[in-house]
Structures are given as C-alpha cells and as structure tokens.
C-alpha cells in the first residue's frame, strides 16, 4: 500500500497564520491533524488559502481571522474629573463612565495612583 507524501505551499510570512506541526506520511485510511496558529499583527481582517498536495492529489482550506483590540472611551472626554474646592472633612462624589467601543467584552481594573498632591 502507498502512503501519501504531503507537501504544502508556504503561507505568507506576515499573513497572521502559521502551521505549527510538520506534515507526515499518512498511511491508507488514516488521518492527520494540522495545527494552525493565528497571531494577527494588526487590527484588520486576514484571509489566506492553505494548499496541501501530494504527487496525486490536492486539497486546500481557507483560513480567516480578524485582529481586534480592546477600545474604551471615558466620559468626560478630557479625562478630568474636577472636584473643585472641598472643605476638609467633607466629601464630594462625582461619576465618570467608561464605554466599551469594542465588539467583545473588555475587562479592566481601576487603580489609585495617588492619595493627594
């Protein structure tokens, strides 16, 4: 029985996709999983065709992905929450809002950077 010696056309070097495992001989009736990594370098759509072939057959698969990044907006827009003059011992409360402009959930932490000036 013959085994298929698989080869593939190289993927674009900065196309976002990479094949992580080596192609092996596939015995008759067997299968091999091919592991593809997607690592986008920019916030954009990626699409590339992976072509695999042997001496007698050819197959291809379309790889698609979208590079995204979290994006939030703070109100007030200038990022300043001015409390003005407040008597020692008194307190004033103000609110600000954070809006998620992304098309996916964004987690965040609030960290206090200073106690006073």
Secondary structure, DSSP 4 states (H G I P E B T S, - for coil): ---B--EEPPPPTTSSEEE-S----B-TT------EEE--SSSSEEEEEEEEE-SS-EEEEEEEEE-----EEEESTT---------TT-------EEEE-SSS----------S--
